[in-house]
């Protein structure tokens, strides 16, 4: 529970830091752009907001990255927080490390704790502190060493490295060919100790069937407990939550919120780049009629399914309209998602664009990110998070509708930064 709370606090701190970054002050250590190739020599904290990032060098403070793809080979004296689709982290990190993404590879030497969650997670570096790892597939290569306590939640785990202290594993399939020097507790459907496995501490295995121990494997005192994985296996864990339907991997609400927020942010960036005047018109429409935007969005949301079905049936009546009808069905989720993104745009613009003039791309991206991060953090709160998200969605849908039918031009100065 302590690690989970720490992760949530890290998220709040990152959001606060980004709020300051997006306010428009151009400070050293802040990098915003599309594809960035960076060479660091910083004594302070560093913030990176981009699509693809390649970085190397030295950072004296903390490193925070929000991007699509990240490849870093850096020496960092502080903490590292990265949210991205693909993450490769090499180098040396003195502080704690928090990673969230789809494909994660950690080859760095970490002197603090490691919290990492992704679809595919590979560790081939060293961790001096504790480690909490979550993924559909988790691989600890022969080079991986974790000196602190280790907690792993996965669908498939392949452990070839060295774990020094107590280890707790929640997984479907577990294959161990490395070394565990502390107590080992496993809950899984299938457990295999290969011939190169060395377990010096006591081993507890809870599984529907006894573990397979290959000839040559060195296993300490083994306590096998019959466990009905199909009916009773519980993936709920202080740091990792999994679903058990079809033994599939399901991320925690925080992970889902992070992926949704990242997707909304990237879509918002694309729309802001493709149609800056259109996005400015939506922000301007909300500023002019904030209450009308929310109420109109609620009305449009109520009638949208009826209009969609009616138009779908009418299009099916003609040969030319048949492909358009199915295109309409596929376009509906995109329209709904865009409405939420536009809600984040107008809320961020209202909070951070004090002048009310049309924002440039830098301010637009920063304010959108801040708004979406705050909304993402609130979204995990039962009912309240859902209510706030619906309000933002209705605001975005209403402001979009007003902008489409309004003749009022947005304030000029589109090239402002």
KOLDODREN-553292 format. One line per 2 residues: number of its first residue (from 1); for each residue x, y, z of C-alpha. Coordinates in nm, 3 decimals, padded with zeros to 5 digits. Example, Ala and Ser with C-alpha at 12.3 -4.5 7.8 and 13.67 -1.06 7.14 Angstrom:
BEGIN
1) 01.230 -00.450 00.780 | 01.367 -00.106 00.714 .
! end
This chain:
BEGIN
1) 00.000 00.000 00.000 | 00.287 00.238 00.076 .
3) 00.427 00.205 -00.276 | 00.084 00.258 -00.429 .
5) 00.036 00.579 -00.229 | 00.382 00.698 -00.325 .
7) 00.302 00.644 -00.690 | -00.015 00.847 -00.661 .
9) 00.175 01.128 -00.486 | 00.433 01.120 -00.764 .
11) 00.153 01.169 -01.017 | 00.021 01.469 -00.827 .
13) 00.366 01.623 -00.805 | 00.419 01.574 -01.178 .
15) 00.084 01.741 -01.248 | 00.178 02.036 -01.030 .
17) 00.515 02.066 -01.195 | 00.356 02.063 -01.540 .
19) 00.110 02.332 -01.433 | 00.403 02.559 -01.363 .
21) 00.570 02.463 -01.687 | 00.263 02.534 -01.897 .
23) 00.202 02.879 -01.754 | 00.423 03.025 -02.023 .
25) 00.749 03.084 -01.840 | 01.039 02.974 -02.058 .
27) 01.285 02.819 -01.821 | 01.594 02.604 -01.870 .
29) 01.528 02.231 -01.849 | 01.190 02.236 -02.026 .
31) 01.175 02.078 -02.371 | 00.853 02.076 -02.574 .
33) 00.827 01.965 -02.935 | 00.758 01.686 -03.182 .
35) 01.064 01.464 -03.229 | 01.349 01.564 -03.000 .
37) 01.712 01.452 -02.995 | 01.854 01.594 -02.673 .
39) 02.196 01.617 -02.513 | 02.158 01.709 -02.147 .
41) 02.395 01.898 -01.920 | 02.154 02.028 -01.657 .
43) 02.193 02.098 -01.287 | 01.820 02.137 -01.224 .
45) 01.503 01.942 -01.296 | 01.418 01.855 -01.656 .
47) 01.073 01.828 -01.813 | 01.019 01.683 -02.161 .
49) 00.689 01.690 -02.353 | 00.716 01.549 -02.704 .
51) 00.622 01.275 -02.948 | 00.952 01.085 -02.980 .
53) 01.246 01.157 -02.752 | 01.607 01.042 -02.769 .
55) 01.821 01.176 -02.487 | 02.164 01.138 -02.332 .
57) 02.382 01.324 -02.085 | 02.368 01.438 -01.723 .
59) 02.078 01.576 -01.517 | 02.140 01.710 -01.168 .
61) 01.772 01.712 -01.062 | 01.464 01.509 -01.147 .
63) 01.365 01.393 -01.495 | 01.000 01.392 -01.603 .
65) 00.902 01.275 -01.951 | 00.562 01.253 -02.119 .
67) 00.588 01.128 -02.478 | 00.505 00.852 -02.724 .
69) 00.847 00.686 -02.756 | 01.136 00.747 -02.519 .
71) 01.497 00.632 -02.541 | 01.720 00.766 -02.265 .
73) 02.081 00.696 -02.173 | 02.131 00.942 -01.890 .
75) 02.291 00.999 -01.553 | 02.029 01.143 -01.317 .
77) 02.096 01.256 -00.961 | 01.726 01.282 -00.875 .
79) 01.413 01.084 -00.953 | 01.281 00.972 -01.292 .
81) 00.915 00.962 -01.396 | 00.828 00.855 -01.751 .
83) 00.490 00.798 -01.915 | 00.512 00.680 -02.277 .
85) 00.413 00.405 -02.516 | 00.766 00.262 -02.561 .
87) 01.038 00.325 -02.303 | 01.408 00.237 -02.310 .
89) 01.602 00.357 -02.006 | 01.978 00.316 -01.973 .
91) 02.243 00.490 -01.768 | 02.252 00.555 -01.393 .
93) 01.966 00.684 -01.175 | 02.022 00.783 -00.811 .
95) 01.659 00.839 -00.707 | 01.337 00.646 -00.739 .
97) 01.209 00.550 -01.085 | 00.846 00.530 -01.195 .
99) 00.762 00.403 -01.545 | 00.428 00.349 -01.721 .
101) 00.399 00.239 -02.083 | 00.327 -00.040 -02.327 .
103) 00.676 -00.174 -02.404 | 00.935 -00.104 -02.133 .
105) 01.301 -00.201 -02.118 | 01.517 -00.097 -01.823 .
107) 01.891 -00.145 -01.860 | 01.999 00.132 -01.624 .
109) 02.167 00.096 -01.286 | 01.908 00.216 -01.035 .
111) 02.012 00.311 -00.683 | 01.657 00.368 -00.555 .
113) 01.326 00.187 -00.588 | 01.165 00.090 -00.918 .
115) 00.790 00.098 -00.992 | 00.711 -00.009 -01.349 .
117) 00.390 -00.113 -01.524 | 00.344 -00.201 -01.889 .
119) 00.228 -00.464 -02.135 | 00.579 -00.603 -02.197 .
121) 00.839 -00.529 -01.933 | 01.205 -00.631 -01.954 .
123) 01.463 -00.564 -01.682 | 01.830 -00.619 -01.765 .
125) 01.979 -00.363 -01.529 | 02.032 -00.349 -01.152 .
127) 01.802 -00.216 -00.880 | 01.955 -00.136 -00.541 .
129) 01.618 -00.072 -00.376 | 01.280 -00.245 -00.388 .
131) 01.099 -00.324 -00.713 | 00.728 -00.348 -00.798 .
133) 00.679 -00.478 -01.152 | 00.354 -00.531 -01.343 .
135) 00.300 -00.646 -01.698 | 00.139 -00.896 -01.929 .
137) 00.485 -01.039 -01.995 | 00.765 -00.966 -01.746 .
139) 01.121 -01.075 -01.824 | 01.417 -01.051 -01.589 .
141) 01.725 -01.127 -01.800 | 02.039 -01.294 -01.661 .
143) 02.192 -00.945 -01.613 | 01.904 -00.828 -01.394 .
145) 01.975 -00.790 -01.020 | 01.729 -00.661 -00.759 .
147) 01.885 -00.610 -00.416 | 01.568 -00.508 -00.232 .
149) 01.234 -00.677 -00.193 | 01.053 -00.769 -00.515 .
151) 00.684 -00.782 -00.602 | 00.579 -00.902 -00.947 .
153) 00.235 -00.926 -01.106 | 00.217 -01.070 -01.454 .
155) 00.044 -01.301 -01.694 | 00.375 -01.460 -01.788 .
157) 00.697 -01.426 -01.588 | 01.041 -01.539 -01.701 .
159) 01.296 -01.486 -01.424 | 01.660 -01.546 -01.524 .
161) 01.825 -01.285 -01.301 | 01.917 -01.259 -00.934 .
163) 01.680 -01.151 -00.659 | 01.848 -01.092 -00.325 .
165) 01.564 -01.047 -00.076 | 01.203 -01.160 -00.032 .
167) 01.006 -01.214 -00.354 | 00.629 -01.225 -00.400 .
169) 00.487 -01.333 -00.736 | 00.126 -01.324 -00.862 .
171) 00.107 -01.462 -01.217 | -00.050 -01.716 -01.449 .
173) 00.267 -01.884 -01.579 | 00.599 -01.863 -01.393 .
175) 00.932 -01.989 -01.526 | 01.235 -01.943 -01.299 .
177) 01.587 -02.018 -01.416 | 01.773 -01.759 -01.207 .
179) 01.867 -01.713 -00.840 | 01.647 -01.613 -00.546 .
181) 01.831 -01.568 -00.217 | 01.537 -01.472 00.005 .
183) 01.195 -01.625 00.076 | 00.990 -01.690 -00.239 .
185) 00.609 -01.682 -00.241 | 00.431 -01.775 -00.565 .
187) 00.064 -01.785 -00.664 | 00.025 -01.912 -01.020 .
189) -00.140 -02.165 -01.248 | 00.184 -02.321 -01.376 .
191) 00.522 -02.298 -01.204 | 00.847 -02.428 -01.355 .
193) 01.191 -02.431 -01.192 | 01.445 -02.496 -01.467 .
195) 01.772 -02.676 -01.414 | 01.971 -02.355 -01.360 .
197) 01.736 -02.227 -01.086 | 01.892 -02.168 -00.742 .
199) 01.653 -02.087 -00.455 | 01.829 -02.064 -00.120 .
201) 01.538 -01.945 00.093 | 01.206 -02.116 00.173 .
203) 00.966 -02.154 -00.119 | 00.586 -02.142 -00.101 .
205) 00.391 -02.233 -00.413 | 00.011 -02.200 -00.432 .
207) -00.110 -02.360 -00.753 | -00.361 -02.616 -00.888 .
209) -00.074 -02.859 -00.942 | 00.274 -02.909 -00.796 .
211) 00.554 -02.708 -00.957 | 00.773 -02.876 -01.216 .
213) 01.129 -02.896 -01.083 | 01.385 -02.981 -01.350 .
215) 01.677 -03.206 -01.271 | 01.968 -03.002 -01.140 .
217) 01.754 -02.723 -00.994 | 01.859 -02.627 -00.640 .
219) 01.544 -02.558 -00.441 | 01.532 -02.490 -00.067 .
221) 01.250 -02.598 00.160 | 00.946 -02.628 -00.068 .
223) 00.593 -02.584 00.067 | 00.335 -02.670 -00.198 .
225) -00.028 -02.579 -00.129 | -00.315 -02.696 -00.347 .
227) -00.486 -02.385 -00.481 | -00.788 -02.366 -00.713 .
229) -00.661 -02.107 -00.955 | -00.974 -02.108 -01.171 .
231) -01.218 -02.013 -00.899 | -01.024 -01.847 -00.622 .
233) -00.707 -01.693 -00.760 | -00.697 -01.332 -00.652 .
235) -00.484 -01.083 -00.840 | -00.580 -00.794 -00.611 .
237) -00.259 -00.659 -00.470 | -00.143 -00.337 -00.302 .
239) 00.059 -00.241 -00.608 | -00.085 -00.447 -00.891 .
241) -00.444 -00.527 -00.988 | -00.526 -00.792 -01.246 .
243) -00.842 -00.937 -01.395 | -00.900 -01.311 -01.404 .
245) -01.134 -01.339 -01.702 | -00.966 -01.589 -01.934 .
247) -00.658 -01.529 -01.720 | -00.610 -01.208 -01.917 .
249) -00.405 -00.917 -01.802 | -00.603 -00.610 -01.695 .
251) -00.424 -00.298 -01.574 | -00.519 -00.104 -01.264 .
253) -00.753 00.197 -01.284 | -00.446 00.422 -01.263 .
255) -00.291 00.249 -01.564 | -00.617 00.273 -01.762 .
257) -00.648 00.639 -01.671 | -00.288 00.699 -01.780 .
259) -00.337 00.532 -02.119 | -00.663 00.720 -02.177 .
261) -00.503 01.051 -02.079 | -00.202 00.990 -02.303 .
263) -00.426 00.902 -02.598 | -00.641 01.212 -02.543 .
265) -00.332 01.433 -02.521 | -00.177 01.296 -02.841 .
267) -00.508 01.334 -03.026 | -00.539 01.690 -02.895 .
269) -00.188 01.770 -03.021 | -00.269 01.634 -03.366 .
271) -00.592 01.832 -03.390 | -00.420 02.148 -03.264 .
273) -00.152 02.110 -03.530 | -00.396 02.023 -03.810 .
275) -00.659 02.287 -03.732 | -00.533 02.555 -03.491 .
277) -00.807 02.799 -03.594 | -01.078 02.541 -03.537 .
279) -00.948 02.458 -03.188 | -00.922 02.829 -03.110 .
281) -01.284 02.872 -03.220 | -01.396 02.601 -02.978 .
283) -01.205 02.761 -02.688 | -01.350 03.099 -02.778 .
285) -01.704 02.959 -02.795 | -01.675 02.822 -02.444 .
287) -01.540 03.149 -02.306 | -01.833 03.336 -02.459 .
289) -02.102 03.091 -02.348 | -01.971 02.858 -02.074 .
291) -02.308 02.755 -01.927 | -02.470 02.721 -02.267 .
293) -02.184 02.493 -02.377 | -02.247 02.245 -02.097 .
295) -02.626 02.240 -02.136 | -02.608 02.220 -02.514 .
297) -02.359 01.936 -02.492 | -02.599 01.743 -02.266 .
299) -02.883 01.796 -02.514 | -02.671 01.692 -02.812 .
301) -02.555 01.383 -02.624 | -02.917 01.287 -02.553 .
303) -03.031 01.315 -02.916 | -02.708 01.198 -03.082 .
305) -02.791 00.822 -03.067 | -03.134 00.884 -03.223 .
307) -02.990 01.104 -03.496 | -02.714 00.851 -03.567 .
309) -02.955 00.557 -03.596 | -03.195 00.758 -03.814 .
311) -02.919 00.872 -04.047 | -02.775 00.519 -04.056 .
313) -03.110 00.375 -04.171 | -03.158 00.648 -04.433 .
315) -02.811 00.590 -04.575 | -02.874 00.217 -04.604 .
317) -03.162 00.291 -04.840 | -02.920 00.374 -05.123 .
319) -02.629 00.182 -05.269 | -02.397 00.481 -05.245 .
321) -02.503 00.543 -04.886 | -02.423 00.191 -04.757 .
323) -02.048 00.248 -04.710 | -02.123 00.593 -04.568 .
325) -02.359 00.436 -04.314 | -02.092 00.208 -04.177 .
327) -01.840 00.493 -04.187 | -02.084 00.689 -03.972 .
329) -02.089 00.412 -03.709 | -01.710 00.397 -03.700 .
331) -01.687 00.778 -03.681 | -01.920 00.808 -03.380 .
333) -01.666 00.688 -03.116 | -01.407 00.925 -03.263 .
335) -01.650 01.215 -03.235 | -01.725 01.127 -02.872 .
337) -01.356 01.097 -02.787 | -01.283 01.427 -02.961 .
339) -01.556 01.591 -02.753 | -01.374 01.489 -02.435 .
341) -01.045 01.616 -02.580 | -01.208 01.950 -02.666 .
343) -01.343 01.963 -02.312 | -00.985 01.936 -02.189 .
345) -00.882 02.205 -02.438 | -01.136 02.460 -02.318 .
347) -01.082 02.386 -01.947 | -00.706 02.414 -01.983 .
349) -00.740 02.732 -02.188 | -00.970 02.886 -01.926 .
351) -00.731 02.805 -01.641 | -00.396 02.891 -01.796 .
353) -00.467 03.135 -02.079 | -00.518 03.443 -01.864 .
355) -00.530 03.691 -02.155 | -00.815 03.517 -02.335 .
357) -00.640 03.564 -02.670 | -00.595 03.275 -02.912 .
359) -00.319 03.056 -02.770 | -00.016 02.943 -02.964 .
361) 00.078 02.579 -02.993 | 00.310 02.577 -02.691 .
363) 00.053 02.720 -02.452 | -00.222 02.510 -02.608 .
365) -00.026 02.188 -02.561 | 00.077 02.276 -02.206 .
367) -00.271 02.378 -02.092 | -00.428 02.071 -02.252 .
369) -00.177 01.842 -02.080 | -00.237 02.001 -01.741 .
371) -00.614 01.974 -01.776 | -00.602 01.611 -01.891 .
373) -00.360 01.512 -01.615 | -00.582 01.662 -01.347 .
375) -00.890 01.499 -01.503 | -00.706 01.167 -01.523 .
377) -00.615 01.183 -01.155 | -00.975 01.264 -01.062 .
379) -01.122 00.999 -01.291 | -01.016 00.711 -01.063 .
381) -01.233 00.846 -00.779 | -01.559 00.643 -00.776 .
383) -01.864 00.833 -00.908 | -01.703 01.178 -00.862 .
385) -01.446 01.101 -01.131 | -01.718 00.978 -01.367 .
387) -01.931 01.286 -01.299 | -01.645 01.529 -01.365 .
389) -01.550 01.346 -01.686 | -01.910 01.366 -01.810 .
391) -01.926 01.738 -01.736 | -01.603 01.798 -01.928 .
393) -01.731 01.580 -02.213 | -02.058 01.776 -02.235 .
395) -01.869 02.107 -02.222 | -01.645 01.996 -02.509 .
397) -01.937 01.867 -02.718 | -02.138 02.183 -02.658 .
399) -01.850 02.420 -02.733 | -01.772 02.224 -03.049 .
401) -02.135 02.251 -03.160 | -02.143 02.627 -03.094 .
403) -01.817 02.676 -03.286 | -01.951 02.482 -03.586 .
405) -02.256 02.706 -03.616 | -02.102 03.033 -03.503 .
407) -01.986 03.305 -03.736 | -01.770 03.470 -03.467 .
409) -01.404 03.455 -03.554 | -01.147 03.360 -03.287 .
411) -00.914 03.628 -03.163 | -00.613 03.661 -03.395 .
413) -00.247 03.618 -03.299 | -00.236 03.250 -03.388 .
415) 00.142 03.251 -03.400 | 00.179 03.348 -03.034 .
417) 00.379 03.108 -02.823 .
! end
